[in-house]
Amino acid sequence: NPAVTSGQEEIDEVVARRRSNDEHVRILDALDSALTRRQEVMGVLEDSVDVDDARLRLAQLLQVEEVGATAVLDLQFRRLPVRERQKISERRAELLAERETLI
């Protein structure tokens, strides 16, 4: 039945968009936390043996998943100014508002 298939495809698309949105929010949460706690993050990076150790220790420090810790490791210093941090917070708020429309 084409109507059932179309309906299921629409549901699948919404679920996929919701998952993507949720992952993006988790990444932005990790970045926001890392920027707020940047001195602690720098200490972890300085004390880590290698990238894998840094990723694990950052995940523990920030209480984030691996994808969030990896995003923190990939963070560029140009994100440190206040305006750049505000952009991250604003984008997070946009994604949370969008999430509400994906119910």
C-alpha positions in Angstrom: 0.0 0.0 0.0 1.7 3.3 -1.1 0.0 5.3 1.6 1.4 3.1 4.3 4.9 3.1 2.7 4.8 6.9 2.4 3.7 7.3 6.0 6.5 5.0 7.2 9.1 6.8 5.2 7.9 10.1 6.7 8.2 8.6 10.2 11.7 7.2 9.4 12.8 10.6 8.1 11.5 12.4 11.3 13.3 9.8 13.5 16.6 10.3 11.5 16.3 14.1 11.8 15.6 13.8 15.5 18.7 11.6 16.0 20.9 13.9 14.0 19.5 16.9 16.0 20.2 15.1 19.3 23.7 14.2 18.3 24.4 17.8 17.3 23.1 19.1 20.6 25.3 16.7 22.5 28.3 17.9 20.5 27.5 21.5 21.2 26.9 20.7 24.9 30.4 19.2 25.0 32.0 22.2 23.3 30.1 24.6 25.5 31.3 22.7 28.6 34.9 22.5 27.3 35.0 26.3 26.7 33.5 27.0 30.1 36.1 24.7 31.7 38.9 25.5 29.3 41.6 25.6 32.0 40.7 22.1 33.2 40.5 20.9 29.6 44.0 22.3 28.9 45.3 20.5 32.0 43.8 17.2 30.8 45.4 17.7 27.4 48.8 18.5 28.8 48.7 15.5 31.1 47.5 13.0 28.5 49.8 10.4 27.1 48.2 10.4 23.6 45.0 11.4 21.7 43.1 8.3 22.8 44.0 9.0 26.5 43.0 12.6 26.0 39.7 11.6 24.5 38.9 9.2 27.4 39.9 11.7 30.0 37.9 14.5 28.4 34.9 12.3 28.2 35.2 11.6 31.9 35.9 15.3 32.9 33.0 16.7 30.8 30.7 13.7 31.3 30.2 13.4 27.5 30.2 10.6 25.0 33.1 9.9 22.7 31.7 12.0 19.9 31.6 15.0 22.2 35.1 14.4 23.5 36.4 14.1 19.9 34.7 17.4 19.0 36.5 19.0 21.9 39.8 17.6 20.7 39.0 19.0 17.2 38.2 22.4 18.7 40.2 25.3 17.3 41.4 28.2 19.4 39.4 30.6 17.3 36.4 29.4 19.2 37.6 30.9 22.4 36.4 34.5 22.0 33.2 35.3 23.8 31.3 36.0 20.5 32.2 32.5 19.2 31.1 30.9 22.4 27.8 32.8 22.1 27.3 31.4 18.6 27.6 27.9 19.9 25.0 28.6 22.6 22.7 30.2 20.1 23.0 27.3 17.7 22.3 24.9 20.5 19.1 26.8 21.4 18.0 26.7 17.7 18.5 23.0 17.6 16.6 22.4 20.8 13.7 24.5 19.4 13.8 22.5 16.2 13.8 19.3 18.2 10.4 20.3 19.6 9.0 20.4 16.1 10.2 16.8 15.4 7.8 15.1 17.8 
